[in-house]
Amino acid sequence: MKNMLKIALEGAFTNFKRIFFAADRVTDMDMRNQIATLSVRVDERVDENACIGCSGCANVCPTGAIEMKPLTNPVKLTDNWTKDQVPEINLERCVVCYYCHDFCPIFSLYGQKGAVHPSCVGDQEVNVSEFIEQPFKISDEKLKFIAQYLSDKTVLKNNEEGD
């Protein structure tokens, strides 16, 4: 009986600390209020300014959580490339596997701008035009593999034509 009373008092004291002093609380009060009022603010998942609209992320997504939405005002990035669509992530389908992040040549998904590790790359500004203007050399085998995920096959066609 003495042990039962001790357990009950310890439990009551622990609950008292949790309720009145927020002990062992994982989420802060602001987040709890957002959850209670169904007004949770979701972090931005796609950097539409950095995205080049290649739709590789949508093609590589294993759950089909990414759809490309058309832009009302297409953006001309270079003479040969105009961005007319950007990805939109369905958070109910997304399993946060980072396939899209790892495939993206600009790393414009999930707010991370590098492939070293999504949590420790720091803040970086991306100038898309610099990346697009740089010449690149990719083996034919690698290019064919990458091209199967892209909706725009002009890179593969230009390579075959010798451009």
C-alpha positions, 0 to 999 in steps of 0.5 A: 500500500505504501508503494502504491501511494508513493507511485500515485504521488510521484505521478501526480507531481510529474503531471503537475510539473508538466501542466504548470511548468511545461516540463518534458514538453516537446513542442512549444506553446505557440506550436500547440496553439497552432495545432489546436486551432488548425493553423499550423504554418508549414515551412516553404518546401520549394524555392520557386526563384531558384527552381529551373522548372526541369520537372526532374523532381516530379519524375523521380518522386517515389510517391508521386507527391510532386506535381508541376504547376504552370507559372502565370508568367514564364521566366526566360532563364537563357536563350534556350531555356524558359521556366514555365512550371515549378514543383508543388509538393503534396505534403499528405503524400510526401515521405521526406525521402529527399530524392527530389532534393538529391536529384535537383541540379539547383537544390531548390527543394526543402530550403537546402542549397547543397548536397553535403547534408541537408541540415548543415550546409548553411545559408547560400544564395543561388544565381541560377544563370551562373549555373546554366551558363557554365559548360558541363561535361557528362558521359553519354551513359550518365546523360541517358540515365538522367534524361529518363527523369526529365520531361524536356529531352532537348539536352539529350537531343542536342548531345546526339546532334553534336551541339 
